[in-house]
Amino acid sequence: MNEKILNPYYGELPESYLFSTIAKKIAAYKERNPGTEVISLGIGDVTSPLIPAVIEAMHKATDEMAQKATFRGYGPEQGYGFLREAVVRGEYAPRKVDISPDEIFISDGSKCDVANFQELFSADCRIAIPDPVYPVYLDSNIMAGRKKNIIFLPATAENDFQPELPEGGVDVIYLCSPNNPTGTVLSKETLTRFVEYALKNGALILFDAAYSAYIRDAALVHSIYEIPGAKECAVEFRSFSKTAGFTGVRCAVTAVPKELGKLRTMWLRRQTTKFNGVNYIVQRGAEAVYSESGIVQTKQVIDTYMANAARIRTALAECGFTVCGGQHAPYIWWKIEGWNNSFEFFDRLLETCAVAGTPGSGFGRCGEGFFRLTAFGDPERTKTALERIRNNLKSLRC
């Protein structure tokens, strides 16, 4: 094969994706230590099963697919109307946000949508990305050849993890709240500043709200469209993966308001060309998340994860560590004092405790010196992991 045909920008990416690197390290440890149970508090995958309301709806939809009268083939690429209406009713109406079903797009994951949305932008547009943050924002733009056009917005303990506005003009701004990995929430004041900046400078905000269901304070912003003017400058991504345990089922939401004009038309065109839609059975399951029983059951699962988060925060604080996050998000951002390399800390934690987390530097330069733990684990296994950390404190302090 002539390698000249290959996309050269892939060569500008790290050799492997962050979580692939972690998986390889864990596999190597298990090979060296057969029989030792590794407890992972690293990758943000859920562990609770799908709620009964979702399972019941999916079973019913499966039966429909077995009957000629109710069988469905290709569905609408934008998503079935029943789910788009349920999203508006369940996500936006309670926040008094005026979004219509035809501004909602259903997909097989917000990771896919966040990565794919940049296809709509010109090759030379300037991109602003918070640091630290979910790696896909950066990697997908590097793949498109924009590495030289990316600027970073530091979010550090010194600014309470509220990124500053870009210096100079940018065209696209990624924001994530609650933030992955820091677990912090952007304040209404911060979001207002970004919306005002975007409106003034003709910029677009890509707002990742995948963890909004974990916000415990009703006064905090759950959707960027709660900020006046945001519908004129923002696209919002939401997910059923962490809200309702759909990581292995795949379903998500992207809101593209009509106020964005041509951009909405382009996204629809992109989806109808490259995407055949989420299957009917999954969409019926997602719809059930917003049923009366689904809302109650989903909240119970989220409460379990947030109890885990509180347990992790408390245990680390009692050990003398500084932590943030874990109050409105399933992530705890652990300051690893004395360690200059978070991957070296990953190795030490794995070797001494058989516990895995995620090195902060994997989320950006400002993540160095921190370590992410997730609250998605089984409660009993999480307790065991924390006991191992308590019992090996001397080894974990550099």
Order of alpha helices (4+ residues) and beta strands (2+ residues): alpha-beta-alpha-alpha-beta-alpha-beta-alpha-beta-beta-alpha-beta-beta-alpha-beta-alpha-alpha-alpha-beta-beta-alpha-beta-beta-beta-alpha-alpha
